[in-house]
Amino acid sequence: MEEELLSWYEPLKKRLEKHNGDAIIIMRHAERHPISDPAQHRHAMLTEKGRESSLELGAWLREEEILPSSCLTSPVQRCWETAKLILEGASLELDIKTIPHLGSITPFIQDVEMAEMTFRLMHMQEICNGLLTGEPVPGFTDMGSGLRPLIEILCTNTEEGIALVVTHDFFVASIAGYALQMSFRGDEWIHFLEPMLLLNDGGRLTAWFRGNEALVP
């Protein structure tokens, strides 16, 4: 497996080894083709490298005995395909459940018209970082209010053991940043296939990301 992926997943493996409860691995989908028209962002497909990396990651998970018992994805095709290839690489046959909340930021929007104006003025990363730092973002609710229904859905739709969740950069940044009080500027933004963990210990959720961890508020 490529060096960058190992630099993320070796520490993840070590953290899982210290945890006895259920866990959710949440990751951004694999590499996609560039998006030239923001209106067509849902249609961007995986590159050949993205498909190969997904298979390699699955094979590594099999080798390290990190085997998911359930799988959730965004309805967007590149997320579903990433999950399918990871499971194929891991020689696992699981039903892949698509969850609309993993592909839409609707729970974060308070005023649709105002949010549409914000989208024209701000990049998604700016919106996410604004919410994470507590800045008012026109048309949007606060980060905690937007995340609560998503986290509840993740916990109620995953089975015991390890769950695999494939979604988009906004959601990985939102959950990790909210729990760990981080923002992600420039090169700090979420990379393709970069994972985070939600660790469940008797109903108490701990977020782990880039070696940092904290209880989810």
Summary of the structure (lengths in Angstrom):
residues: 217
radius of gyration: 16.5
end to end distance: 34.4
largest distance: 48.9
contacts: 716
relative contact order: 0.20
helix: 48%
strand: 19%
